[in-house]
Amino acid sequence: MKNLKVVILICGILGLVSMFLPMGSGMPSMFSIFMEFDKFQLILMLAAFGVPTAVAAMGLAKPPAQAWHGIAALAGFALAAVKTRIWSSIGHIMDAPMSGKLMLIATIVGLVVAIMAVVKPEAKA
């Protein structure tokens, strides 16, 4: 699961970074839009990518990763999938701005890898 922890960490960081990138030329970032209109949604999205990033870092710092690390990462990426309505966004990925593409890719890859981490936890050293 060591490689899975690294991928979860990268996806979490990529998701966090995508929130701060502008959503197009002359458009603000998702962070600034949420900051202005809905702070609760901002907290949810920061948690959706922050929790997987944190648990993957904890798993890398003190191996082996425990089962709850994978479950927490899965919960975070699932929250991101629900908040971004991934089921309706996936068909329009080519029309999305770069920040949207990064967030969608981070969410999808993160979900798949977190499911793999839950199904096959890291063996004890």
N, C-alpha and C positions, 0 to 999 in steps of 0.2 A: 504494500500500500504506500510505500515511500514515494513512488512516482505519482500516485494519485494525490498525495498531500501537496506535492509541488504544483500539479495542475489545478487543484482547488485554490491554492494560494494565488496563482497567476490569474485565474478567472475572477476571484474576488477583487484583486487589485485592478484588473482591467475594468470590471464593473464600476468600481469606485471612481476610477479615472474618467470613464465615459460620462459620468454625471457632471463633471466640471468642464468638459469640452463644449464649445459652442455648437448649437444644433443647425448651423448653416451660416452662410455669410451674412453678417449683420444681425444675427439672432443670438439671444442670450443662451447660456447653458441651462440644463435642466435644474441644476442646483439653484441658480439665481431665480428661475421661475417659481420653484417650490418655496424658496425663501421669501418671496414677495407675496405669494397667494396662499400656500397651504403648508405650514411647517410640520404638521403631523405626517403628511405624505413624504416629506423630505426625511424625517426621522425613520420612517418605515423603509425607505429605499436605502438609506445609509446603513441601517441594520441588516437589510437583505444581503448586502455585499460585505459588510463589515464583520458579521458573525462568521461566515465561511473563511474569511481572511484570517481572523483571530484564531479559530480552532485549527486551521491548517498550520499556522505558525507555531501554535502550542504543540501540535503533533510532531512537527519537525524539531522543535527545541528539546522535547523530552519524549523520545520514542519509547515504546511503541504507541501508536495512536489507539485510543480506546474507541469503543463502539459509539459512544455519545458524540465523539468528534464528527463522525460521518453523518450521524442523525442531525446534528446541529447545522452542518454544512448543507445537507439536503433541505432542511427547513428554511434556511436563508435563501437558497436558490429557488425553492418553490414559491416563497413569498415574492421574489423578484419576478418570477414567471407569471404569477397572478396579477401583480401590480402593473406589469407592462402589457398584460393581455396578449401573451405570446401566441396564442392560438389564432388571433386575428392579425398579428404583426408579421408572422412568418412568411406569409404570401407576398408581402410588400417590402421585403428586406432590401431589395435593390433600390427602392424609392426613398428609403430612410436616409437621413444624414449620417455622416461617419460616426458620430457619437451614438446614434441609435443602432447602427450595425454592430458596433463594439459591444454595446449593452446586450443586444440580442444574442450575439455569439457567446459572450461570457455566461449568459444565463443558460443557454442550451447545453454548452459543453460542461458547465458547472453542474447542472442537473444530472447529466449522464454519468459524470465521474463520481459525484456524491452518491448516486445509487450504487455504483460499483463498489465504493468504499463501504457502504452499509452492508452489501451482500457478502463481500469478502474482506473482513477486517484484517488488520495487520497482525501477523503472528508475533507472539511474545519472544523476546530476544533470549 
